[in-house]
Amino acid sequence: MDLKGKVALITGAAGAIGRAYTDELLRCGAKVAICDLDIEKGEKLVDDFSLKYGKGKTIFCQCDVTDYPQFEESFQTTISAFGGLDIVINNAGIFNDRFWELEVDVNLNGVIRGTLLAQRLMRKERHGKGGGVVVMTASTLGLMSTPCAPIHCATKHAIIGFTRSFAEAIAAFVRIVFPLALCYNAFARHQNLLIKINHRISINPIKVNK
Ligand SMILES: NC(=O)c1ccc[n+]([C@@H]2O[C@H](COP(=O)([O-])OP(=O)(O)OC[C@H]3O[C@@H](n4cnc5c(N)ncnc54)[C@H](O)[C@@H]3O)[C@@H](O)[C@H]2O)c1
């Protein structure tokens, strides 16, 4: 996928991995809506990236992925600011099984909300482009068990099942939906790993169109 001129919305974009997604997308010529709960970090990122890549390439949207109306507003703001939307990265996530209901609401329900919004708002009749790419940040914990964080592990397993199933169901509107797994060490060693993996996937997409 040629990222030049594309518009991306990323949740949890003020965090470590969201920042790396943003940096790489901007480097490749895309525009990015940084969506996050953390206003201070999000606005600072916009300043930092404006210095690095020029003004007008990023916006910050205060967005709690557990709050459907606010999440929808972030989509609308992004589409108004950049004239469309091509990529949604459902990345916001927390790791704390003590607050398990919030964890499920952010990690799983947040991903489902983001995907349903993408399905609705990236349709051709909504903004003229038709389709796009939805990426989920899952985890290696979506592929294995872990006794120390069973609920976190369950949310990441669920993301993969949801993504596989949803890709088949709504492929007419979202062409590629992909679970992504990474581990911290690999990420720390290779800042751009995520996007490189994603880019490779995008060049050779799994055909899910019906
Ligand atoms: N870092 C890792 O080792 C690792 C490994 C596997 C998977 N992941 C996944 O990658 C994703 C990003 O992780 P990270 O390491 O960058 O975490 P991080 O804590 O650095 O960033 C997470 C961001 O999400 C934001 N956030 C939290 N709750 C939110 C909500 N309700 N709505 C919107 N934003 C919210 C936070 O403000 C923060 O900026 C998560 O889904 C995580 O599960 C991370």
The ligand as an ORCA input file, in Angstrom:
! r2SCAN-3c Opt
* xyz 0 1
  N       4.348     -2.674     24.757
  C       4.240     -4.000     24.672
  O       5.105     -4.754     25.093
  C       3.052     -4.618     23.993
  C       3.116     -5.978     23.679
  C       2.005     -6.560     23.039
  C       0.898     -5.802     22.731
  N       0.885     -4.494     23.080
  C      -0.328     -3.737     22.753
  O       0.039     -2.585     22.040
  C      -0.915     -1.560     22.298
  C      -0.200     -0.280     22.689
  O       0.620     -0.563     23.799
  P       1.766      0.425     24.307
  O       2.883     -0.433     24.757
  O       2.037      1.488     23.324
  O       1.059      1.006     25.619
  P       1.178      2.464     26.260
  O       0.698      2.315     27.660
  O       2.519      3.064     26.022
  O       0.119      3.296     25.411
  C      -1.253      3.061     25.478
  C      -1.968      4.360     25.167
  O      -3.360      4.079     25.187
  C      -3.993      5.175     25.816
  N      -5.269      4.731     26.349
  C      -5.521      4.014     27.460
  N      -6.827      3.857     27.637
  C      -7.443      4.482     26.609
  C      -8.786      4.683     26.230
  N      -9.808      4.220     26.992
  N      -9.048      5.373     25.100
  C      -8.046      5.882     24.352
  N      -6.749      5.743     24.672
  C      -6.447      5.039     25.788
  C      -3.027      5.642     26.896
  O      -3.285      6.994     27.273
  C      -1.694      5.455     26.195
  O      -1.285      6.636     25.549
  C      -1.851     -2.095     23.375
  O      -3.032     -2.596     22.765
  C      -1.061     -3.230     23.981
  O      -1.874     -4.238     24.543
  C       1.923     -3.878     23.699
*
